[in-house]
């Protein structure tokens, strides 16, 4: 049996500490190949590049076993380009992260971390996204253990077509994580919640007296069921949500069929 080939990407950029941590975790499971944005592309969503060339450069991450490349495009570009043009063979797994900051609720729509994994599953490769609930100086050691356990299970069990696992990890030291978690226990299955942000734009003036706007805001507090991604993360548990991109509002189809537009 051949050694699994694991493709890693992210949206924090090729030099992000979380990407290196994910590489270290995956090296225990197979051959690791990295294709990540050359600069941070957070909140890029699932954008792809159509009107500009994509440029690729080899990067030394200080991990001799890892072949790493930066790409001038988006996270989705990175995964698409790696699988279709650069990798020596089709990967067995795509993992994205470890993102600085959680990806729950509405963030799932904007997240380049999620979109990198989604591109993997679009191309028929089992994929997962990993995020730690901390923006600055997270402790990646527990997250590495979680990513390793989840990735191993995916390699053994597979995933349904079109489905990714969205894994959100609390930024807690190992001794404060749920009992047994680092031994492969204590994960919580969750559903995608509706937590969002109360956005606002700060109006500013630059030194040339030109007006510009900077997106700001804060997380909106919502009362949600305990089994949602955000509430599970807030309780100090690791949230694993299977995401499947079928955007059709199936329950509304019959009501919409009653519109005059659809009457013969």
C-alpha positions as YAML, in Angstrom:
chain: A
units: angstrom
residues:
- id: 1
  name: UNK
  ca: [0.00, 0.00, 0.00]
- id: 2
  name: UNK
  ca: [1.40, 3.41, -1.00]
- id: 3
  name: UNK
  ca: [2.01, 6.17, 1.52]
- id: 4
  name: UNK
  ca: [-0.91, 8.66, 1.54]
- id: 5
  name: UNK
  ca: [-0.24, 11.97, -0.21]
- id: 6
  name: UNK
  ca: [-1.62, 14.88, 1.81]
- id: 7
  name: UNK
  ca: [-2.10, 18.35, 0.32]
- id: 8
  name: UNK
  ca: [-2.08, 21.27, 2.77]
- id: 9
  name: UNK
  ca: [-3.29, 24.80, 2.12]
- id: 10
  name: UNK
  ca: [-4.64, 27.75, 4.12]
- id: 11
  name: UNK
  ca: [-5.71, 31.38, 3.86]
- id: 12
  name: UNK
  ca: [-3.24, 32.88, 6.36]
- id: 13
  name: UNK
  ca: [-0.37, 32.54, 3.89]
- id: 14
  name: UNK
  ca: [2.62, 30.29, 3.30]
- id: 15
  name: UNK
  ca: [4.55, 31.62, 6.33]
- id: 16
  name: UNK
  ca: [1.72, 31.21, 8.87]
- id: 17
  name: UNK
  ca: [2.58, 29.37, 12.06]
- id: 18
  name: UNK
  ca: [-0.64, 27.36, 11.80]
- id: 19
  name: UNK
  ca: [0.35, 25.97, 8.42]
- id: 20
  name: UNK
  ca: [3.68, 24.78, 9.77]
- id: 21
  name: UNK
  ca: [1.89, 23.18, 12.72]
- id: 22
  name: UNK
  ca: [-0.45, 21.34, 10.36]
- id: 23
  name: UNK
  ca: [2.53, 20.12, 8.33]
- id: 24
  name: UNK
  ca: [4.14, 18.71, 11.46]
- id: 25
  name: UNK
  ca: [0.90, 16.93, 12.37]
- id: 26
  name: UNK
  ca: [0.44, 15.43, 8.90]
- id: 27
  name: UNK
  ca: [4.01, 14.19, 8.54]
- id: 28
  name: UNK
  ca: [3.14, 11.30, 10.86]
- id: 29
  name: UNK
  ca: [0.42, 10.18, 8.41]
- id: 30
  name: UNK
  ca: [1.96, 10.43, 4.97]
- id: 31
  name: UNK
  ca: [3.83, 12.43, 2.35]
- id: 32
  name: UNK
  ca: [3.12, 16.15, 2.72]
- id: 33
  name: UNK
  ca: [2.83, 18.69, -0.11]
- id: 34
  name: UNK
  ca: [1.97, 22.36, 0.50]
- id: 35
  name: UNK
  ca: [0.44, 24.90, -1.85]
- id: 36
  name: UNK
  ca: [-0.59, 28.07, -0.01]
- id: 37
  name: UNK
  ca: [-1.12, 31.75, -0.84]
- id: 38
  name: UNK
  ca: [2.06, 33.82, -0.94]
- id: 39
  name: UNK
  ca: [0.36, 36.44, 1.26]
- id: 40
  name: UNK
  ca: [-2.56, 36.35, 3.66]
- id: 41
  name: UNK
  ca: [-5.88, 35.86, 1.86]
- id: 42
  name: UNK
  ca: [-8.24, 35.68, 4.83]
- id: 43
  name: UNK
  ca: [-11.95, 36.06, 4.01]
- id: 44
  name: UNK
  ca: [-11.23, 35.42, 0.32]
- id: 45
  name: UNK
  ca: [-14.15, 33.00, 0.24]
- id: 46
  name: UNK
  ca: [-14.20, 30.71, -2.78]
- id: 47
  name: UNK
  ca: [-12.84, 33.25, -5.25]
- id: 48
  name: UNK
  ca: [-10.73, 31.92, -8.11]
- id: 49
  name: UNK
  ca: [-8.41, 33.82, -10.44]
- id: 50
  name: UNK
  ca: [-9.50, 34.18, -14.06]
- id: 51
  name: UNK
  ca: [-7.87, 37.33, -15.48]
- id: 52
  name: UNK
  ca: [-4.32, 37.06, -14.12]
- id: 53
  name: UNK
  ca: [-1.65, 34.37, -14.37]
- id: 54
  name: UNK
  ca: [-0.95, 32.21, -11.32]
- id: 55
  name: UNK
  ca: [2.69, 32.22, -10.26]
- id: 56
  name: UNK
  ca: [4.24, 29.50, -8.10]
- id: 57
  name: UNK
  ca: [7.50, 29.57, -6.14]
- id: 58
  name: UNK
  ca: [9.14, 26.87, -4.06]
- id: 59
  name: UNK
  ca: [9.46, 27.81, -0.37]
- id: 60
  name: UNK
  ca: [11.68, 26.39, 2.36]
- id: 61
  name: UNK
  ca: [9.55, 25.92, 5.48]
- id: 62
  name: UNK
  ca: [12.42, 24.46, 7.45]
- id: 63
  name: UNK
  ca: [10.85, 21.00, 7.23]
- id: 64
  name: UNK
  ca: [13.06, 18.88, 4.93]
- id: 65
  name: UNK
  ca: [10.34, 16.27, 4.37]
- id: 66
  name: UNK
  ca: [7.82, 18.82, 3.10]
- id: 67
  name: UNK
  ca: [7.63, 20.09, -0.47]
- id: 68
  name: UNK
  ca: [6.13, 23.58, -0.19]
- id: 69
  name: UNK
  ca: [5.09, 26.14, -2.79]
- id: 70
  name: UNK
  ca: [3.57, 29.59, -2.58]
- id: 71
  name: UNK
  ca: [0.94, 30.70, -5.09]
- id: 72
  name: UNK
  ca: [-0.07, 34.19, -6.13]
- id: 73
  name: UNK
  ca: [-3.75, 33.22, -6.09]
- id: 74
  name: UNK
  ca: [-6.50, 32.50, -3.60]
- id: 75
  name: UNK
  ca: [-6.87, 29.45, -1.32]
- id: 76
  name: UNK
  ca: [-9.21, 27.82, -3.84]
- id: 77
  name: UNK
  ca: [-6.69, 28.56, -6.61]
- id: 78
  name: UNK
  ca: [-3.97, 26.86, -4.58]
- id: 79
  name: UNK
  ca: [-5.88, 23.60, -4.18]
- id: 80
  name: UNK
  ca: [-7.18, 23.57, -7.75]
- id: 81
  name: UNK
  ca: [-3.73, 24.27, -9.22]
- id: 82
  name: UNK
  ca: [-1.97, 21.75, -6.99]
- id: 83
  name: UNK
  ca: [-4.34, 18.90, -7.79]
- id: 84
  name: UNK
  ca: [-4.78, 19.56, -11.48]
- id: 85
  name: UNK
  ca: [-1.30, 20.71, -12.49]
- id: 86
  name: UNK
  ca: [1.48, 20.52, -9.91]
- id: 87
  name: UNK
  ca: [1.18, 17.46, -7.66]
- id: 88
  name: UNK
  ca: [2.99, 14.30, -8.81]
- id: 89
  name: UNK
  ca: [-0.22, 12.32, -8.28]
- id: 90
  name: UNK
  ca: [-3.74, 12.79, -6.98]
- id: 91
  name: UNK
  ca: [-3.78, 13.45, -3.21]
- id: 92
  name: UNK
  ca: [-5.50, 11.13, -0.78]
- id: 93
  name: UNK
  ca: [-6.47, 13.99, 1.53]
- id: 94
  name: UNK
  ca: [-6.70, 17.79, 1.51]
- id: 95
  name: UNK
  ca: [-6.39, 19.63, 4.83]
- id: 96
  name: UNK
  ca: [-6.61, 23.38, 5.34]
- id: 97
  name: UNK
  ca: [-5.38, 25.48, 8.25]
- id: 98
  name: UNK
  ca: [-4.65, 25.55, 11.06]
- id: 99
  name: UNK
  ca: [-6.48, 28.86, 10.83]
- id: 100
  name: UNK
  ca: [-5.86, 31.67, 13.31]
- id: 101
  name: UNK
  ca: [-9.41, 32.28, 14.55]
- id: 102
  name: UNK
  ca: [-12.52, 30.11, 14.53]
- id: 103
  name: UNK
  ca: [-14.68, 29.43, 11.47]
- id: 104
  name: UNK
  ca: [-18.21, 29.03, 12.75]
- id: 105
  name: UNK
  ca: [-21.60, 30.42, 11.72]
- id: 106
  name: UNK
  ca: [-21.48, 33.06, 8.98]
- id: 107
  name: UNK
  ca: [-17.67, 32.93, 8.89]
- id: 108
  name: UNK
  ca: [-17.98, 29.67, 6.97]
- id: 109
  name: UNK
  ca: [-19.24, 31.65, 3.95]
- id: 110
  name: UNK
  ca: [-16.32, 34.10, 3.94]
- id: 111
  name: UNK
  ca: [-13.52, 31.78, 5.03]
- id: 112
  name: UNK
  ca: [-10.68, 31.00, 2.66]
- id: 113
  name: UNK
  ca: [-9.73, 28.17, 5.00]
- id: 114
  name: UNK
  ca: [-13.09, 26.50, 4.44]
- id: 115
  name: UNK
  ca: [-12.95, 27.22, 0.71]
- id: 116
  name: UNK
  ca: [-9.57, 25.51, 0.30]
- id: 117
  name: UNK
  ca: [-11.08, 22.34, 1.78]
- id: 118
  name: UNK
  ca: [-14.24, 22.79, -0.27]
- id: 119
  name: UNK
  ca: [-12.20, 22.96, -3.47]
- id: 120
  name: UNK
  ca: [-10.63, 19.68, -2.49]
- id: 121
  name: UNK
  ca: [-13.98, 17.96, -2.16]
- id: 122
  name: UNK
  ca: [-15.22, 19.56, -5.40]
- id: 123
  name: UNK
  ca: [-12.31, 17.78, -7.08]
- id: 124
  name: UNK
  ca: [-13.26, 14.51, -5.42]
- id: 125
  name: UNK
  ca: [-10.69, 14.41, -2.60]
- id: 126
  name: UNK
  ca: [-11.71, 13.91, 1.06]
- id: 127
  name: UNK
  ca: [-11.06, 17.23, 2.79]
- id: 128
  name: UNK
  ca: [-11.12, 18.94, 6.18]
- id: 129
  name: UNK
  ca: [-10.57, 22.44, 7.56]
- id: 130
  name: UNK
  ca: [-9.00, 23.14, 10.97]
- id: 131
  name: UNK
  ca: [-9.26, 26.36, 12.99]
- id: 132
  name: UNK
  ca: [-8.17, 27.32, 16.49]
- id: 133
  name: UNK
  ca: [-10.22, 29.86, 18.44]
- id: 134
  name: UNK
  ca: [-7.49, 32.46, 18.88]
- id: 135
  name: UNK
  ca: [-6.28, 35.31, 16.70]
- id: 136
  name: UNK
  ca: [-2.94, 36.00, 18.36]
- id: 137
  name: UNK
  ca: [-0.29, 33.56, 19.61]
- id: 138
  name: UNK
  ca: [-2.42, 30.40, 19.79]
- id: 139
  name: UNK
  ca: [-1.10, 27.22, 21.37]
- id: 140
  name: UNK
  ca: [-0.96, 24.86, 18.39]
- id: 141
  name: UNK
  ca: [0.11, 21.70, 20.21]
- id: 142
  name: UNK
  ca: [-3.43, 20.55, 21.14]
- id: 143
  name: UNK
  ca: [-4.67, 21.57, 17.67]
- id: 144
  name: UNK
  ca: [-1.95, 19.47, 16.04]
- id: 145
  name: UNK
  ca: [-3.08, 16.42, 18.02]
- id: 146
  name: UNK
  ca: [-6.72, 17.02, 17.03]
- id: 147
  name: UNK
  ca: [-5.83, 17.50, 13.35]
- id: 148
  name: UNK
  ca: [-3.75, 14.34, 13.36]
- id: 149
  name: UNK
  ca: [-6.55, 12.24, 14.89]
- id: 150
  name: UNK
  ca: [-9.24, 13.59, 12.56]
- id: 151
  name: UNK
  ca: [-7.06, 13.23, 9.45]
- id: 152
  name: UNK
  ca: [-6.17, 9.66, 10.36]
- id: 153
  name: UNK
  ca: [-9.84, 8.81, 10.71]
- id: 154
  name: UNK
  ca: [-10.66, 10.39, 7.34]
- id: 155
  name: UNK
  ca: [-7.90, 8.39, 5.65]
- id: 156
  name: UNK
  ca: [-9.33, 5.21, 7.17]
- id: 157
  name: UNK
  ca: [-13.07, 5.90, 6.81]
- id: 158
  name: UNK
  ca: [-13.33, 8.33, 3.90]
- id: 159
  name: UNK
  ca: [-16.03, 10.99, 3.53]
- id: 160
  name: UNK
  ca: [-19.17, 11.22, 1.38]
- id: 161
  name: UNK
  ca: [-18.85, 13.02, -1.93]
- id: 162
  name: UNK
  ca: [-19.22, 16.77, -1.57]
- id: 163
  name: UNK
  ca: [-18.73, 16.79, 2.21]
- id: 164
  name: UNK
  ca: [-15.95, 18.41, 4.23]
- id: 165
  name: UNK
  ca: [-15.33, 18.32, 7.97]
- id: 166
  name: UNK
  ca: [-15.11, 21.75, 9.60]
- id: 167
  name: UNK
  ca: [-13.12, 21.34, 12.82]
- id: 168
  name: UNK
  ca: [-12.97, 24.16, 15.38]
- id: 169
  name: UNK
  ca: [-10.65, 23.80, 18.36]
- id: 170
  name: UNK
  ca: [-10.67, 25.86, 21.57]
- id: 171
  name: UNK
  ca: [-7.41, 27.62, 22.39]
- id: 172
  name: UNK
  ca: [-6.83, 25.80, 25.65]
- id: 173
  name: UNK
  ca: [-3.74, 24.14, 27.10]
- id: 174
  name: UNK
  ca: [-3.80, 20.36, 26.94]
- id: 175
  name: UNK
  ca: [-4.69, 19.99, 30.63]
- id: 176
  name: UNK
  ca: [-7.87, 22.07, 30.14]
- id: 177
  name: UNK
  ca: [-9.18, 20.18, 27.13]
- id: 178
  name: UNK
  ca: [-12.03, 17.66, 27.59]
- id: 179
  name: UNK
  ca: [-10.90, 14.44, 29.29]
- id: 180
  name: UNK
  ca: [-9.53, 11.90, 26.82]
- id: 181
  name: UNK
  ca: [-9.48, 14.31, 23.88]
- id: 182
  name: UNK
  ca: [-5.81, 13.87, 23.09]
- id: 183
  name: UNK
  ca: [-6.39, 10.12, 23.20]
- id: 184
  name: UNK
  ca: [-9.04, 10.35, 20.49]
- id: 185
  name: UNK
  ca: [-12.14, 10.87, 22.64]
- id: 186
  name: UNK
  ca: [-14.41, 13.78, 23.53]
- id: 187
  name: UNK
  ca: [-15.15, 15.25, 20.12]
- id: 188
  name: UNK
  ca: [-18.58, 16.85, 19.68]
- id: 189
  name: UNK
  ca: [-20.62, 16.46, 16.48]
- id: 190
  name: UNK
  ca: [-22.23, 19.80, 15.71]
- id: 191
  name: UNK
  ca: [-24.46, 21.56, 13.20]
- id: 192
  name: UNK
  ca: [-23.66, 24.78, 11.40]
- id: 193
  name: UNK
  ca: [-24.96, 27.65, 13.51]
- id: 194
  name: UNK
  ca: [-26.00, 31.20, 12.64]
- id: 195
  name: UNK
  ca: [-23.53, 33.21, 14.70]
- id: 196
  name: UNK
  ca: [-22.48, 36.33, 12.84]
- id: 197
  name: UNK
  ca: [-20.86, 39.74, 13.18]
- id: 198
  name: UNK
  ca: [-22.34, 43.16, 13.74]
- id: 199
  name: UNK
  ca: [-20.46, 44.86, 10.95]
- id: 200
  name: UNK
  ca: [-19.64, 48.52, 10.70]
- id: 201
  name: UNK
  ca: [-17.32, 50.64, 8.59]
- id: 202
  name: UNK
  ca: [-14.94, 53.13, 10.17]
- id: 203
  name: UNK
  ca: [-14.68, 56.27, 8.06]
- id: 204
  name: UNK
  ca: [-11.13, 57.60, 8.00]
- id: 205
  name: UNK
  ca: [-9.08, 60.22, 6.17]
- id: 206
  name: UNK
  ca: [-5.57, 59.55, 4.85]
- id: 207
  name: UNK
  ca: [-2.66, 62.08, 4.85]
- id: 208
  name: UNK
  ca: [-3.73, 63.25, 1.38]
- id: 209
  name: UNK
  ca: [-7.16, 64.11, 2.81]
- id: 210
  name: UNK
  ca: [-8.84, 61.27, 0.93]
- id: 211
  name: UNK
  ca: [-11.65, 59.39, 2.61]
- id: 212
  name: UNK
  ca: [-11.41, 55.62, 3.01]
- id: 213
  name: UNK
  ca: [-13.32, 52.97, 4.95]
- id: 214
  name: UNK
  ca: [-12.11, 50.13, 7.16]
- id: 215
  name: UNK
  ca: [-14.37, 47.18, 7.95]
- id: 216
  name: UNK
  ca: [-14.77, 46.69, 11.69]
- id: 217
  name: UNK
  ca: [-17.36, 45.23, 14.04]
- id: 218
  name: UNK
  ca: [-17.78, 42.64, 16.74]
- id: 219
  name: UNK
  ca: [-19.29, 39.20, 17.10]
- id: 220
  name: UNK
  ca: [-23.04, 39.36, 17.68]
- id: 221
  name: UNK
  ca: [-24.26, 37.42, 20.70]
- id: 222
  name: UNK
  ca: [-26.96, 34.93, 19.72]
- id: 223
  name: UNK
  ca: [-28.86, 32.32, 21.67]
- id: 224
  name: UNK
  ca: [-28.34, 29.09, 19.77]
- id: 225
  name: UNK
  ca: [-28.85, 25.40, 20.55]
- id: 226
  name: UNK
  ca: [-26.00, 23.72, 22.41]
- id: 227
  name: UNK
  ca: [-25.23, 21.49, 19.40]
- id: 228
  name: UNK
  ca: [-24.19, 24.36, 17.12]
- id: 229
  name: UNK
  ca: [-20.56, 24.93, 16.18]
- id: 230
  name: UNK
  ca: [-20.15, 28.26, 17.99]
- id: 231
  name: UNK
  ca: [-21.85, 27.19, 21.23]
- id: 232
  name: UNK
  ca: [-19.82, 23.99, 21.38]
- id: 233
  name: UNK
  ca: [-16.60, 25.94, 20.90]
- id: 234
  name: UNK
  ca: [-17.63, 28.45, 23.60]
- id: 235
  name: UNK
  ca: [-18.07, 25.56, 26.03]
- id: 236
  name: UNK
  ca: [-14.44, 24.50, 25.51]
- id: 237
  name: UNK
  ca: [-15.22, 21.50, 23.30]
- id: 238
  name: UNK
  ca: [-13.87, 20.57, 19.88]
- id: 239
  name: UNK
  ca: [-16.61, 21.06, 17.27]
- id: 240
  name: UNK
  ca: [-16.73, 18.87, 14.16]
- id: 241
  name: UNK
  ca: [-19.35, 19.85, 11.59]
- id: 242
  name: UNK
  ca: [-19.91, 17.99, 8.31]
- id: 243
  name: UNK
  ca: [-20.57, 20.67, 5.69]
- id: 244
  name: UNK
  ca: [-22.30, 19.82, 2.43]
- id: 245
  name: UNK
  ca: [-22.83, 22.50, -0.18]
- id: 246
  name: UNK
  ca: [-26.38, 22.09, -1.42]
- id: 247
  name: UNK
  ca: [-27.70, 25.66, -1.36]
- id: 248
  name: UNK
  ca: [-31.21, 24.79, -2.54]
- id: 249
  name: UNK
  ca: [-33.96, 25.69, -0.06]
- id: 250
  name: UNK
  ca: [-35.78, 22.38, -0.52]
- id: 251
  name: UNK
  ca: [-38.63, 23.06, 1.92]
- id: 252
  name: UNK
  ca: [-39.53, 26.23, 0.00]
- id: 253
  name: UNK
  ca: [-39.73, 24.60, -3.43]
- id: 254
  name: UNK
  ca: [-43.40, 23.62, -3.10]
- id: 255
  name: UNK
  ca: [-44.40, 27.12, -1.91]
- id: 256
  name: UNK
  ca: [-42.46, 28.77, -4.70]
- id: 257
  name: UNK
  ca: [-44.16, 26.49, -7.22]
- id: 258
  name: UNK
  ca: [-47.42, 28.26, -6.34]
- id: 259
  name: UNK
  ca: [-46.25, 31.57, -7.84]
- id: 260
  name: UNK
  ca: [-48.01, 32.67, -11.02]
- id: 261
  name: UNK
  ca: [-44.65, 32.47, -12.81]
- id: 262
  name: UNK
  ca: [-44.83, 28.68, -12.63]
- id: 263
  name: UNK
  ca: [-48.48, 28.19, -13.49]
- id: 264
  name: UNK
  ca: [-49.22, 26.73, -16.92]
...
